[in-house]
Amino acid sequence: MSNLKAKKTTIIVCVAVLVLAIAFGAAYKSVQAKKTAELEKQIALEEERLKAEEEEKLRIQEEERKKAEEEARLKAEEEKIKAEEEKKKAEEEAKKDSPQSMVASEESAKENSDTTASILESNLPMKKRIEKYLGKDIKKFGFIYYDLATNEKISINKNKVFTAASTYKVGLNMVAYEDVRKGVLDINKGIKYNPDTDYEGGTGILQQQVNTTLAKPVPLQKLLDLSITHSDNIATLMASRVLGGTSTVRKRMNSMVGLSCVTSSNKTTPEIQFRLLKKLYDNRQDSYYAHLINVMKKTVFHDRLDKYLPHNKVAHKIGNYGAAVNDIGIVFTDKPYIIVAYSEGIDNAAEKIAKISKMVYTEQLRK
């Protein structure tokens, strides 16, 4: 009995061992299968990555090739255009030297001149004439005409801010005379020259008189007069200094006419300058203002408002600075009028202002 029981036990143990072995084998195969699948997946991903890198490399190479071809094409086109332009330029230069071209050029210049003259001499209203005459440059032009007898006023860009340049000097004189009139400033007071603050090149005669005239105090009246007649920059700075500086002077002249404009730099508007000239004319019986008007008639500059007019009838002050070319004044015909002209960046601006002034003067005489 015991032997039979032992045999049964052995069989059971063997069967158990066999079952465990089978189970272990199945589990092992499952693990191996998973590992194989994971490995195959990694290999597939790596192959895809390498393929993508290769495709990207090929794409970059293709782009670089196309870019090189495009650059070569553009360069060839530029060289072709340049060669054509040089050829055209050479042909034009050759034409310019020909007698026929010179005659055509003269005829074209004459035609343009005649066209310009016809615009200003046409029967169009004054403002329309100026607009047509200046064309696209009208945006760079500030203008006011004012008939002092009828109060007729024509304005173009009257509130546009322009560089005042030396037209500032009319207001400077008016501010100075206001203080003289109030008794807070002596017109004959001698002003000492300070080379550190008063020297400025450009227009004027005092630049050549540093060791003579400026070696001693200069009367305020003389400085004011020189600021107008010769547009003297040293005289202007000396007079401005006595009045508190250029910024203070600009604030005061703006206040005199009830308008505002930037005062930290030399800026103004046609309307501000018109009102200053109107105040000057309306108070022309005042001895100081009368003196200023007379001095303005004696200016040495005659290339703008009074170029084609009798000089003794025009009390004016020009201004130049960079691209700014200006002139403001009162014209004393039987029917006096104020004319203000400011420009910034207009070719041949002085001559254009002169021709516009001539047109206005002619129209005024016809009234």
C-alpha positions as CSV (number, residue, x, y, z in Angstrom):
1,M,0.0,0.0,0.0
2,S,2.7,2.4,0.9
3,N,4.5,1.7,-2.4
4,L,1.3,2.5,-4.3
5,K,0.9,5.7,-2.4
6,A,4.5,6.7,-3.1
7,K,4.0,6.1,-6.8
8,K,0.9,8.3,-6.9
9,T,2.8,11.1,-5.1
10,T,5.6,10.8,-7.6
11,I,3.2,11.0,-10.5
12,I,1.4,14.0,-9.1
13,V,4.7,15.7,-8.5
14,C,5.8,15.0,-12.0
15,V,2.6,16.2,-13.5
16,A,2.8,19.4,-11.4
17,V,6.4,19.9,-12.6
18,L,5.3,19.3,-16.1
19,V,2.4,21.8,-15.8
20,L,4.8,24.4,-14.3
21,A,7.3,23.9,-17.1
22,I,4.6,24.2,-19.7
23,A,3.3,27.4,-18.0
24,F,6.8,28.8,-17.6
25,G,7.5,28.1,-21.3
26,A,4.4,29.8,-22.4
27,A,5.2,32.9,-20.2
28,Y,8.7,32.9,-21.6
29,K,7.5,32.8,-25.1
30,S,5.1,35.6,-24.4
31,V,7.8,37.8,-23.0
32,Q,10.1,37.0,-25.9
33,A,7.3,37.8,-28.3
34,K,6.8,41.2,-26.6
35,K,10.5,41.9,-26.7
36,T,10.6,41.0,-30.4
37,A,7.6,43.1,-31.2
38,E,9.2,46.1,-29.3
39,L,12.5,45.6,-31.0
40,E,10.8,45.5,-34.4
41,K,8.8,48.6,-33.5
42,Q,12.1,50.5,-32.6
43,I,13.7,49.3,-35.8
44,A,10.7,50.5,-37.8
45,L,10.8,54.0,-36.0
46,E,14.6,54.2,-36.6
47,E,14.1,53.4,-40.2
48,E,11.4,56.1,-40.5
49,R,13.6,58.6,-38.8
50,L,16.5,57.9,-41.1
51,K,14.2,58.1,-44.1
52,A,12.8,61.5,-42.9
53,E,16.3,62.8,-42.4
54,E,17.3,61.7,-45.8
55,E,14.2,63.3,-47.3
56,E,14.9,66.5,-45.4
57,K,18.5,66.5,-46.7
58,L,17.3,66.0,-50.2
59,R,14.7,68.8,-49.8
60,I,17.4,71.2,-48.5
61,Q,19.7,70.3,-51.4
62,E,16.9,70.9,-53.8
63,E,16.0,74.3,-52.3
64,E,19.7,75.4,-52.4
65,R,19.9,74.3,-56.0
66,K,16.8,76.3,-56.9
67,K,18.0,79.3,-54.9
68,A,21.4,79.2,-56.7
69,E,19.6,79.0,-60.0
70,E,17.3,82.0,-59.1
71,E,20.3,84.1,-57.9
72,A,22.1,83.3,-61.1
73,R,19.0,84.3,-63.1
74,L,18.5,87.5,-61.2
75,K,22.2,88.4,-61.6
76,A,22.0,87.8,-65.3
77,E,18.9,90.0,-65.6
78,E,20.5,92.8,-63.6
79,E,23.6,92.6,-65.8
80,K,21.3,92.7,-68.8
81,I,19.3,95.7,-67.5
82,K,22.5,97.5,-66.5
83,A,24.0,96.9,-70.0
84,E,20.8,98.2,-71.6
85,E,20.7,101.3,-69.3
86,E,24.4,102.1,-70.1
87,K,23.6,101.7,-73.8
88,K,20.6,104.0,-73.5
89,K,22.6,106.5,-71.5
90,A,25.3,106.5,-74.1
91,E,22.7,107.0,-76.9
92,E,21.1,109.9,-74.9
93,E,24.5,111.6,-74.3
94,A,25.2,111.3,-78.0
95,K,21.8,112.8,-78.8
96,K,22.4,115.7,-76.4
97,D,25.5,116.7,-78.3
98,S,23.7,116.8,-81.6
99,P,22.5,120.2,-83.0
100,Q,19.0,118.8,-83.4
101,S,18.8,117.9,-79.7
102,M,20.1,121.3,-78.6
103,V,17.5,123.0,-80.6
104,A,14.8,120.7,-79.3
105,S,15.9,121.3,-75.7
106,E,15.8,125.1,-76.1
107,E,12.3,124.9,-77.7
108,S,11.2,122.7,-74.8
109,A,12.6,125.1,-72.2
110,K,10.9,128.0,-73.9
111,E,7.6,126.1,-74.1
112,N,7.7,125.3,-70.4
113,S,8.5,128.9,-69.6
114,D,5.7,130.1,-71.8
115,T,3.3,127.6,-70.1
116,T,4.3,128.9,-66.7
117,A,3.9,132.5,-67.7
118,S,0.5,131.8,-69.2
119,I,-0.7,130.2,-65.9
120,L,0.2,133.3,-63.9
121,E,-1.2,135.6,-66.5
122,S,-4.4,133.7,-67.0
123,N,-7.9,134.9,-65.9
124,L,-8.1,132.2,-63.3
125,P,-8.7,133.4,-59.7
126,M,-5.4,134.2,-57.9
127,K,-5.4,131.1,-55.7
128,K,-6.1,128.8,-58.6
129,R,-3.2,130.3,-60.6
130,I,-0.8,129.7,-57.7
131,E,-2.0,126.1,-57.2
132,K,-1.6,125.3,-60.9
133,Y,1.7,127.1,-61.1
134,L,3.2,125.1,-58.2
135,G,1.5,121.8,-58.9
136,K,2.4,119.1,-56.4
137,D,4.7,121.6,-54.6
138,I,1.6,123.4,-53.3
139,K,1.7,121.1,-50.2
140,K,5.2,122.6,-49.4
141,F,4.0,126.2,-49.8
142,G,2.4,128.6,-47.3
143,F,0.9,131.8,-48.7
144,I,-1.3,134.7,-47.6
145,Y,-2.4,137.7,-49.6
146,Y,-4.4,140.4,-47.8
147,D,-5.8,143.6,-49.3
148,L,-5.5,146.3,-46.6
149,A,-8.1,148.4,-48.3
150,T,-10.8,145.8,-48.9
151,N,-9.9,143.1,-46.3
152,E,-9.8,140.5,-49.1
153,K,-7.8,137.5,-47.9
154,I,-6.4,134.6,-49.9
155,S,-4.7,131.8,-47.9
156,I,-2.9,128.6,-48.7
157,N,-1.7,126.3,-45.9
158,K,-1.9,129.3,-43.5
159,N,-1.6,127.2,-40.4
160,K,1.1,124.8,-41.6
161,V,4.2,125.0,-39.5
162,F,7.3,126.2,-41.4
163,T,10.9,127.0,-40.5
164,A,10.8,130.7,-39.9
165,A,14.5,131.3,-40.6
166,S,15.3,135.1,-40.6
167,T,11.6,136.1,-40.9
168,Y,11.8,135.7,-37.1
169,K,13.6,139.0,-37.0
170,V,10.5,141.1,-37.8
171,G,8.8,139.8,-34.6
172,L,12.1,140.3,-32.7
173,N,12.0,144.0,-33.6
174,M,8.4,144.4,-32.6
175,V,8.9,142.7,-29.2
176,A,11.9,145.0,-28.6
177,Y,10.0,148.1,-29.5
178,E,7.1,147.0,-27.2
179,D,9.6,147.0,-24.3
180,V,11.1,150.3,-25.4
181,R,7.6,151.8,-25.6
182,K,6.9,150.6,-22.0
183,G,10.1,152.2,-20.7
184,V,11.6,148.9,-19.6
185,L,14.3,148.9,-22.3
186,D,16.5,151.8,-23.5
187,I,16.8,151.8,-27.3
188,N,20.2,153.4,-27.1
189,K,21.5,151.0,-24.5
190,G,25.0,149.6,-25.4
191,I,25.0,145.8,-25.7
192,K,28.3,144.0,-25.1
193,Y,29.2,141.3,-27.5
194,N,29.7,137.8,-25.9
195,P,31.6,135.5,-28.4
196,D,30.5,132.4,-26.5
197,T,26.7,133.1,-27.1
198,D,26.4,135.7,-29.8
199,Y,28.6,134.5,-32.6
200,E,26.9,132.9,-35.6
201,G,28.0,132.7,-39.2
202,G,25.8,133.1,-42.2
203,T,24.2,136.5,-43.2
204,G,25.4,139.7,-41.7
205,I,28.4,142.1,-41.6
206,L,29.4,141.9,-37.9
207,Q,31.2,138.6,-38.4
208,Q,33.9,140.7,-40.0
209,Q,33.8,143.4,-37.3
210,V,34.5,141.4,-34.2
211,N,37.7,143.4,-33.5
212,T,36.2,146.8,-34.4
213,T,32.5,147.4,-34.0
214,L,32.0,144.6,-31.5
215,A,35.0,145.6,-29.5
216,K,32.8,148.0,-27.6
217,P,29.1,148.0,-26.7
218,V,26.7,148.4,-29.7
219,P,23.5,150.4,-29.3
220,L,20.4,148.2,-29.4
221,Q,18.9,150.4,-32.2
222,K,21.8,149.5,-34.4
223,L,21.5,145.8,-33.7
224,L,17.8,145.8,-34.5
225,D,18.4,147.7,-37.8
226,L,21.2,145.3,-38.8
227,S,19.0,142.3,-38.1
228,I,16.6,143.6,-40.8
229,T,18.8,145.4,-43.4
230,H,21.6,142.8,-43.5
231,S,19.7,140.0,-41.7
232,D,22.8,140.0,-39.4
233,N,22.8,136.9,-37.2
234,I,25.2,138.2,-34.5
235,A,23.0,141.4,-34.1
236,T,20.0,139.1,-33.9
237,L,21.5,137.0,-31.1
238,M,22.7,140.0,-29.1
239,A,19.2,141.6,-29.3
240,S,17.4,138.4,-28.5
241,R,19.7,137.8,-25.5
242,V,18.7,141.2,-24.0
243,L,15.0,140.2,-24.4
244,G,15.4,136.8,-22.6
245,G,16.5,134.6,-25.5
246,T,15.0,133.4,-28.8
247,S,12.5,131.1,-27.2
248,T,11.1,133.9,-25.0
249,V,11.0,136.2,-28.0
250,R,9.0,133.6,-30.0
251,K,6.5,133.1,-27.1
252,R,6.0,136.9,-26.9
253,M,5.5,137.4,-30.6
254,N,3.0,134.6,-30.7
255,S,1.2,136.1,-27.8
256,M,1.1,139.5,-29.5
257,V,-1.2,138.0,-32.2
258,G,-3.1,135.5,-30.0
259,L,-1.7,132.3,-31.6
260,S,0.5,129.5,-30.5
261,C,3.3,127.6,-32.2
262,V,6.3,125.6,-31.0
263,T,8.9,128.0,-29.5
264,S,11.7,125.6,-28.6
265,S,12.9,125.8,-32.3
266,N,12.6,128.5,-35.0
267,K,9.2,127.6,-36.3
268,T,6.2,129.7,-37.3
269,T,3.1,129.7,-39.5
270,P,2.0,132.0,-42.3
271,E,-0.9,133.2,-40.2
272,I,1.3,134.2,-37.3
273,Q,3.5,136.3,-39.6
274,F,0.5,137.8,-41.4
275,R,-1.0,139.0,-38.1
276,L,2.4,140.5,-37.0
277,L,2.6,142.4,-40.3
278,K,-1.1,143.5,-39.9
279,K,-0.3,144.8,-36.4
280,L,2.7,146.6,-37.8
281,Y,0.7,148.2,-40.6
282,D,-2.3,149.1,-38.4
283,N,0.1,150.9,-35.9
284,R,2.4,152.5,-38.6
285,Q,1.9,155.9,-37.0
286,D,3.8,154.7,-34.0
287,S,7.4,156.1,-34.4
288,Y,9.1,152.8,-33.7
289,Y,6.9,150.8,-36.0
290,A,7.3,153.5,-38.7
291,H,11.0,153.2,-38.3
292,L,10.8,149.4,-38.7
293,I,8.8,149.7,-41.9
294,N,11.3,152.1,-43.3
295,V,14.2,149.8,-42.4
296,M,12.5,146.9,-44.0
297,K,12.3,148.9,-47.2
298,K,16.1,149.3,-47.1
299,T,17.0,145.6,-47.0
300,V,19.9,144.6,-49.2
301,F,18.0,141.4,-50.3
302,H,15.9,141.7,-53.5
303,D,15.6,138.2,-55.0
304,R,12.0,137.4,-54.0
305,L,9.0,139.6,-53.2
306,D,10.5,142.8,-54.7
307,K,12.6,141.3,-57.5
308,Y,10.2,142.5,-60.2
309,L,8.6,145.3,-58.1
310,P,9.8,148.9,-57.2
311,H,12.1,148.2,-54.2
312,N,11.0,151.3,-52.4
313,K,7.4,150.1,-52.2
314,V,8.2,146.8,-50.5
315,A,8.9,146.6,-46.8
316,H,9.9,142.9,-46.4
317,K,12.1,140.4,-44.7
318,I,13.5,137.3,-46.4
319,G,14.5,134.0,-44.6
320,N,16.7,131.1,-45.6
321,Y,17.6,128.0,-43.7
322,G,18.3,124.6,-45.3
323,A,15.4,123.8,-47.7
324,A,13.4,126.8,-46.3
325,V,13.1,129.8,-48.6
326,N,10.7,132.6,-47.3
327,D,9.8,136.2,-47.7
328,I,7.1,138.3,-45.9
329,G,6.2,141.9,-46.4
330,I,3.9,144.9,-46.9
331,V,3.6,146.3,-50.4
332,F,2.7,150.0,-50.5
333,T,0.8,150.5,-53.7
334,D,-2.2,152.9,-53.8
335,K,-4.0,150.0,-52.4
336,P,-1.5,148.4,-50.0
337,Y,-1.5,144.7,-49.3
338,I,0.4,142.1,-47.2
339,I,2.0,139.1,-48.8
340,V,3.5,136.2,-46.9
341,A,5.3,133.3,-48.6
342,Y,6.9,130.3,-47.0
343,S,8.4,127.2,-48.7
344,E,10.2,124.1,-47.7
345,G,11.9,121.9,-50.3
346,I,10.7,123.6,-53.5
347,D,13.2,123.8,-56.3
348,N,14.0,127.4,-57.4
349,A,11.8,128.6,-54.7
350,A,13.1,132.2,-54.6
351,E,12.3,132.8,-58.3
352,K,8.9,131.2,-57.9
353,I,8.0,133.5,-55.0
354,A,9.3,136.4,-57.1
355,K,7.0,135.5,-60.0
356,I,4.0,134.9,-57.8
357,S,4.7,138.3,-56.2
358,K,4.8,140.0,-59.6
359,M,1.4,138.4,-60.5
360,V,-0.1,139.7,-57.3
361,Y,1.3,143.2,-57.8
362,T,0.0,143.3,-61.3
363,E,-3.5,142.3,-60.2
364,Q,-3.4,144.8,-57.4
365,L,-2.6,147.7,-59.8
366,R,-5.6,146.7,-61.9
367,K,-8.1,147.2,-59.0
